[in-house]
Amino acid sequence: MAYVLVVIGASLWGIIGIFIHELSNAGFTSLQIVTLRVVSAAIMLVSYLLISDAQLLKINMKDTPVFAGTGIMSIVFFNWCYFTAIQEVSLSIAVMLLYTGPAFVILLSRIFFKEYFNYPKIIALLFTAVGCMLVIQLFPLSNKTISFYGVLVGLGSGFGYALYSIFGKVALRKHPPITIITYTFVFASLALLPTSGLTLDSTLLFSPNILITILGLGLFPTVLAYLLYTIGLSMIESGKASITATMEPVIATALGVFMFNEVLTGFQIVGIFLIISAVIILQIKGKKRKTVARTP
């Protein structure tokens, strides 16, 4: 069930292109779209908890650094790095650098959580890395000059992406997933609103089509995606959860084929196979461990 929840959450992340496409065509900048995403998610989550169970909004002030970690150091930082990398290098390279996240997660999990670093994880990670390169058509690499700054901030996006799993794992020791998700986007909203250039008097914000798109952006690839991923994260190791979540580029590729009529190459099909194989390797390893544990 943990893997199912993580895969569904990653699949919802994969459909974000639908909403980004609509808002970009409407004239919103990348940073403004990120702001709309986190603010709409924060409003939805806070409103829901106020109605259903306001007790879940109570946190200890000593825990605010953890939520600042998930909201600002992860969500805000990785988005800024990611969009900067897109401007400095190509989109394909930026996406590949973003998906160095699982490598950072496994390394940080080993340092902070003492999670076991075994051969299946290494194999799954290699399959995932090569699979992502094939899916985004980054293999083989060209000999063209790449901006060092672009590569640096691109790696920063992968590091920021990984930090959510690390801070989220710490937050789960004291708080339920819904509380973590809520304060993640509250802190992200507080950081982005003053700097995004988004004004409330914009006529675009009051267009019915734009409002529906913003609500969809905040609900499906944001609230539900992060909630399902965080619940799954509470059941399995953060390294495995992060690798499993790389189903996202697979879903995004399929979306491009069926909705935007993009052509799927042979390399991309092989890449999808490798990523799915990595997920299966992790699941089989988990089942074997459970069987051994039950053996006297």
Helices and strands as residue ranges (DSSP letters): H 2-14, H 16-26, H 30-52, G 54-57, G 61-63, H 64-68, I 69-76, H 77-88, H 91-98, H 101-112, H 119-135, H 148-171, H 177-192, G 203-206, H 208-218, I 219-224, H 225-233, H 238-244, H 247-259, H 266-294
